[in-house]
Amino acid sequence: MAKMGDLTTKNRFALGKQLMSVIALWASLVIPVLGEAQDLAAFEKRVTEYTLRNGWTFLIVERPVAPVFAFMTRVNVGSAQERTGETGLAHMFEHMAFKGTSRIGTTDYEAERRAIEELEQAYQAYQRERLSDKPDPERLKILYQDFKAKQQHAARYVVKNEFGAIIEREGGVALNAFTSADVTGYFYALPANKVELFAYLESERFLHPVFREFYEERDVVMEERRLRTESRPFGRLLEQFGATAFIAHPYHHPVIGFASDIQSLTITDARRFFETYYVPANMITAIVGDVDAQEVIPLLEKYFGRIPARPKPLGLRTVEPPSIAEKIVILQDPAQPIYLEGYHKGAVTDRDQPIFDAIDDILTNGRTSRLYRALVRDKRVAVSVGSLSSYPGEKYPHLWVVYAVPAADQTNEAVQAALRDELKRLQEEDVTDEELQKFRTRAQAGLIRSLGNNLGLAMNLTDYHLLFGDWRELFRYLDRLPRVTKADIRRLARKTFRPSNRIVAMIETDTQPIVRTTAEKASQASHP
C-alpha cells in the first residue's frame, strides 16, 4: 500500500493533480451526473447531514448509479497545529492509522500492549540521555541496545498490513491518505454491501489505535524526507522558500517535518497528538454512492458512536504579520535553474478568493494563459510555467506562487523580467471579456468534473464543510463567479503584486561539487 504522506503543495490545484490517478480508478465505475452540480436545491435532496452526540459529522450522499460507495474523512489538523520540536507529527500519525487496532494487526494484544509500554520506557530513557547537556557515550550505547531489544520483542506480536489486507480482500480500492498543512485525510472505496465493514474499520482505528512499529515507521518517514526534500534540488528550494516566507505562522515549517524533529518523535508524542486533535468534533466524513441514509445512520451510531466525546481543540493563536520587506532565497546547486515568485494572500475563505482564482486562471491555466504565451511561446525565456494557487495551505492566509524553468540559453533574471511585465500589465490594463468568460466557464466545468465520481465528490464536500462550516459553499461558489469584474482584478493585482509582499526563490546552477560539513552530514543521518 502506498500512502501519499506529505502533500506539501496542498491546495485545490495541487491536490487535484496528485489524487487524479486514485480518482481515475473509480471514475470508470461511476456514471457522472453532471446536471446535479448545477442545482443546489436538487442536490440537497440527496444529502443527509448527521452529527453524532460525540460531535462527529457525516454527510451521506445517495447516488445509486453503481453498486459502490466511497468515503472521505478529514481530520481538522495538519502540520500547522504542530508544536516546536514536533514537526512532522501530523504526518507521522497518518502512518500510524494504518497499523491496525487492538483487534487488528496483532497475535496477542495484551502481551503486545505490555511490550509496547516497555519499549516506550526504554526509548524515553535513551532519549533523555541523548538530549542531555552532556550525554555519556557508554550509557547511550547500553540504553540504545536495550531499546532495540525491546523493539524486537514488540515486533513478535505484529501481523503486518492486516488492516489494508482486510479492505483489499473485501473488494476495497484506492486505500490511501494524505497529510497537509491544514488537514489529514483518509479514504477508500468499497462495494455497496460493505457499509457496515467500513463503519467498523474506520471507527475502530480511531477508537483503539495502537502505536505498533512506531520507531520502524519513523525511519520510513525519515527516508521519505531524504527522497523528497534532501535529495531533490526543488525540494530543498521549496523548504527554504516556505521557511523564509512565514516569519511567525507555523506554515513556515515543512509538512513532513525537520529531520532532527522526526528523529526525536516518540510514541508518547503521538498519543498526546492523537488525544488532542483526533476528537469526533474535529472530524468530518462524507459517504457517497449506492447507500441509503436511513440504513447507514444506525450503523454510524453503533460504531462511531462508541468513540467518546472530547473537547474540540482551540484554534491557532499566531497570525502572520503583514509582509513589510521583499525576501529573496538563492540556492547554489548543480541542478538546472528554476525560478519561484510568491505573494502573500488571504485564506480561501476570503471574499476576494474568486477574484484571485480568476487571476490564477488568466495567468497560468494552460497554453493559452498569459504567462505561457509570454514566457514560453513568445519570448522563449522559459520551457515551462505554472502556479501553486494555495501554498502551503489554504485555511489561513498563504501564498500564491508562480514558478518557471528557464530555457537552456536563458537566466532566472530573464524569467523574472518577463514575469513582472505580465504582473504589471495585469495591474494597469483590463483583462479581456474573453479571458474573463473563459475563467468562468473553466471554473464551472472543473467543479462539475470533480463531482462526477463518488470519491471526488466526497473530497470536495468535506473540504468545503471544514473550511466554510457548510458544504453548500461548494455550489454557492458558482454564484460568485459572474460577480468578478475587470476592476476587481486590477484592484487585487495592485494590492497583491507589490515588492514588499513578495518572496523570491531560485536555483542558480553551481558547477562546483557540493562539500558538506560534518555537522550537515550528521543532521541528515538518522540517530542510532
N, C-alpha and C positions, 0 to 999 in steps of 0.2 A: 504494500500500500504506500503510495507516495502522497505525502501531505505538503500543502503549499507553504505552511510556516510563515516566513516573514514576507508580507506584502508591503514593502517599503514605499511603493508608489501608489498606495491605495487611494483611489478616487473612482468616480463612476467610469471615467475613460479607461484608466489602467486596469481596474478590477474587471471590467467587461472583457478586455483583451485577454487577461490571464485565465479567466474562467471559461472562455469560449470553447476550448476543447472539451471541458467537462459538460457544459450545457448541450453541446452537439450530440452527446451520447443519447440524450432524451428528446432532443428536438425532432428526431425522425420518428419517435413513438407517439408524439402528442400533436394532434391536428391544431394548427394555430387558429384561434378565434379572434381575428383582428378587429372585428367590429366592436367587441365588448369593451375595448380600451377607450372608445370614443364617447361612451355614455356612462358616466359615473352612477347615475340613478339605476340603470340596468345592472351594472356590475355589483352594486351594493346588495342586490337581492341574492347574489351568490355567496356573499361573505358573511360569516358569523364571527363576531369578536367576543371572546370569552376569557374572563380573568378569574383564576382560581383564588380561593381565600388567602393563599400564601403570597399572592401578588403576581404570579406568572401569567403573562398574557399570551393568548393564542388567537391567530387569525386562520379560520378554516374556510377555504375556497372550494366550493363544489364545482368540479369541472369534469364531468363524466364522458370524456371523449376517447379515453383509452383506459384499460384496467390497471392503472398505475397511479402512484402519487409520489410527490417529492416534498421534502420539508427543508426549512432553513431555520436554525436557531442562532440568534445574535445575542451575545452577552455584551452588555454596555461597559466594556472595559478593554483597553488596549495599552500600548506602551506609554501613553500619556499619563496613565494612572500609576506608573511605577515610581518607587522611591529611589533616591540617590543611592547608588551601590547595589541596586537590584534590577538594573536594566536588563531586559530580555526575559523577565519573569512571566509576562503575559504569554509570550510565545512558548516558553518552557511548559507552562501548564497546558497549553493546547496539545503538546505532545503527550502529556500525562493522561489526557482524556481518552486516549486510545489504548491505554494499558489494561483496561478491564476494571472489575469491581471486586467486592468481597466474594462474589459468587462466580465471576467470570475471570479466567486467566490465572487460576491457582489450583494446586492439587490439595492444599490443606491451608485454608486461610488463617486459622488460629495460630498455627505454627509459623506461617509466613508473617503474620502481624507482629509476633514477638521478635522474629528475625529482623524485620524492618526497623523496629524500635531500637534494637541493639545496634544495628547498622548506623542509624542516625546518631546515637550516642557516641559511637566510635568516630564518626566523621566530625561531629561537633568538637570533640576533644582534639582531633587533628587540626581542625580549622582554627581553634583558639590558639594553639601553639604556632601555627603558620602565620597568623596575622598579629602575633605579639610583637612588641618592640624589638626583642632580641630572641628570635626562635632558635632553639637548640637543635642542631642538625641530627644528633643521635636520637634525641627524643622524637623528632619529626619522623625519622625512619621507622622507629618502633610503632608509633601511632598510625602511620600510613599502612604498615603491614597488618596491623590489627583491623583497620578499616577494610582492607582488601579481603581479608579472611572472612569478615562479616558479610561483605558483599557477595562473595562466592556462596556462602551459606544461604543467604536470602534467595539467590538465583535458583536454588534447588527446587523451589516450590512454584516457579513461574511456568505457566502454559503460554508460550509466546503467540501473540497475534490472534488470540481466541476471539476477541471482540469483533474484529474485522472478518474473521473466518465465518462467524455465525451469520453476519449480514450477507456475505457473498453466497453462502450455502443456501440462504432463503431467497435468493434472486435479487439481492440488492446491488446497485451500481452507483458509481460516482461518489463513493465514500471518501470524504475529504474534509479539510478545514483550512482556515486561514487566520492569521493574526495581523492586525493593522495598528496604526497609531491610535485609532478610535475604538475599535471593536474586535471581538473574537467571534468567528463564525464556524458552525458545524452543519454539515448537510450530507444527505444521500437520498436515494430513491428506492422504492420497494414496490412489489406487486400490491394491488389494492386490497387483497385479503390478508395483508401482513400489518395492518394498522396497530393491532394490539402488541405485536412484536416490537414495533417502533416505540410505542408508548412505554413498554417495559425497559427496553435497552437504553433509551435516551434518559429516562428518569433515573434509572439505576446508576448510570455512570456519573450523574451529578448528585445522587443521594449517597452513594457509597464509593467514592473514588479511592483508589489505592495507589500510592506513590511508589509502585514497584519499578525496579530498574531505573530509578531516578538518575543516579550518577552515571550509569551507562548511557542514558538518553542525553544527559548533559554533554557528554563527549560528542554525540551525534550533532547536537545543536552547535557546538564549537566548530565542528567540521563544516557545517553549513556556512557559518560566518567566514571561515577561511576561503571557501569556494566562491561565495557571493560577494564578499567585500574585499578581503585582503589579497585575493588572487586576481582580482579584476580591476583594472585602472578606473573604469567608470564607477565601480562600487566604492572605491576609495575616494574618488572625487565627490560623489553624491553624499557620502558621510560627512566630509569636510564642509560641503555646501550647506547641509542641514544644520550642522553644529554652529556654523557662522551666522546663519540667517536668524536664529532664535536665541536671544541672549537670556531670556527668563523662562519662557514657556517650555514645558517638557517635550514639545515637538523637536527640541534640539538634539535629543539622543536617538540613536537608531532603534528601529523596532526589534531587530534581532539582539540588540544589547551590545555593550562594550565587552571586549574579550576578558578583561580581569573580572568583570561582574559575573559573566556567565560561569567562569571557572570557580566562583565563590558561592553560587546559588546552592541552597540546601533544601532538603525535604521540609524542614521547619518553615523556611521562607515560603515555599509553595503552598503549604497548608494554610498559612496565615492569609496569603493572597486569595486562595480559594474561598475561605470563610468570609472574607471581606467583600468580595465582588461577585462571586457566584451564588447570589441570593435570588430567589424567584422574582422579586420585584424589579430586579435588574436584568431580566431576561425576557425575550420575546421569541415566539416560534410561529412560523406560517406553515400550514399544511395545505398543499394544493394538489388536486387531482380527483380521481374517482372515489370520493369519500362522501359520507352523509354526516353532517354536523351533529345531528341528534344521536347518531350511533357513536361518534367519536368522543363527544363530551363526557359520557360516563367513563370512558377509558382514561381520559385525561384526569378526571377526578380520582380514579382508582390508583393510578400510578404516579403521576406528577403531584397529585395532592398529598402524597406521603412526605414530600420534602418540606421541612419546617420553614416557616416564615422567619426572616431575619431582617434587621433594619437595612434600608437601602443606603448605599454609601453616599457620602457627601460629594458634591461636585468639586472641580478643581478651584483652588484659590488663585493661582497665578494667572495673570493676564499679561500677554506680551505688550510691552510699552510701544508707543509709536516709533517707527524707524526714523532716525534723525541723521543717519550717515550711510553713504554707499559703502558696501563691503565687497571686497574682491579676494577670491581664493585662486591661487595659481599652483598647480601641481606639476612639477617637473617629473616626467616619466618617459620611458622608452616607447610608450604606446602612441598611436596616432592622435593628433589633436582633436579635441571636442570642446564645444562652447555651450555654456548654460547661462541663462539670464533669468532671474526670478524677481517677482514683485509681490509684496505683501498685499493681501486682500481679505475681505471679510469671510465669515463662515458661510457654508452653502445655504444656511437658513436666512441669510441677509436678504433684504428686499431687492438688492441690486444683483443678485445671483443670475437671474435670466439675462440681464444685460451683459454680464461677464461671459455667460455661455455664448451669447452672440459674438462677442469679441473673439473668444477662443475659436469658434467655428469659422468666422470670416478669415482669421489669420492663419489657421493651421489645419483645417479639415480637408485633407486630400490634395490632389494635384491642381485643383482649381483655386486653392486658397492663396491669399496674398503672399504669404511668406514662401510657399513653394515656388510660385511663379517668379517672385523677385530674386530669391537666393539661389534656387536650383536651376530654373529654366532660363531666366533672362540674364542675370549677372553671372551665373555659374560659379559662385563663390562657395557653394556647399553641394554635397551629394545627397543630403537628406536633412529634413527639418521636421520637428514635431513639438508637442507640448505635453506637460503634465498639468491637468487643469485644477487639481487639488492636491498639493504636496505639502507635508507628508500625510496629512489627514484632511478632513472636511468639517468636522464637528465644531472646531474652533477656528478663529482667523488663521489663515495659512498662506501658501504661496501659489501663484500662477507661474509656471516655469516653461520657458521655450528653450529648445536645445537644437543644435545643428552640428553636423560633421563637415568640416571644411573640405573642399575639393583638393586634389593632390597638389596642385600648384598654388593653393591659396592659404591664408592665415586666419587665425581666430580674429584678428583685428579687422580683416576684410568682412568676415561674417558679422561682427559686431556693428560695423558701419552700415551695412545693408539692412540689418535687422532694425536698427534705430531709425533709419529713414522711414521704414514702414510704420513704426510706432508713432513717429511724429506726424506722418500722413494721417493716421487714424485720429490724432488729436485735433488736426487742423481742417480736415475735409470730411464731408459727409460720406458715409458708405452709400452704395447704390441701392435702389429699390430691389434690384435683382439679388444682391447679396443678402439683404435682409429677408427676402422671401425664401431664398434657399435655406437660410438658417432655420426659419420656422418650419419649413417642410421637412428638413432632415431631422430636426429635434422631435417632431411628432412621429415621423416614421421610425426613428430609433427607439422611442418609447414603446410604440406598438410592437416592434420586433422583439423587444425584451420581454413582452408579456405573452409571447406566442408559445411558450412552453412552461411546464409546471415549475421547474427549478428557477428559471429567470424571474417568473412572477413572484415566487416565494422570497427571492433575494431582494427584489425591489420593494415589496410590501414591508418587510422587516426593516430595511434601510430607512425608508421614509418614516415609518412609525417611530423608530428610535430618534431620528433627527428632529422631526416636527411634532411628535406626540400624536400623530394622526396619519394613518396610511393613505387617507384620501388625498393628501397633498400630492401624491404621485400623479393623480389625474388633474388636480387643480393647476398643476404646473403648466399644462397646456393652455389654460385660460390666460396665463400671464404673457405668453409669447407675443400675441398681437399688440400688447401694450409697449413693447420695446421700440423706442424711436431712434432716429438718427442722432437727435440731440442728446439722448441718454448715452449713446455710445461715445460721442465726443466728450461729454462731461466726465464719464467714468475713466476714459483713457487719460484725460488731463489729470485727474485726481490720482491715478494709479502709477502711470509711467513717468515717475519723477526720479531723478538721481538719488535723492535721499531715501527713497523707498526701494532701492534696487540692490540685489545681490548678484554678483558675477562670479562664475567659477569656470575654469578652463584647464585643460591639459596642454602643456607645452612640451613638445617632443624633445626628450633629452637622450642623446645617443650614448652618453656615458653610462656604464654599468652602475646599478644601484648597490651601494655598500651600506649594509645595515649595521648599526651599533649592537653591541652585546645586549644592551637594555632593550632595544627594539626587538631583537630575536627572542629574548626571554618573554616579552609581553605577548608574543604570538604563539608561544608554546604552552600546551596545557600543563597545569600544575600536576605534580605526581599525586 
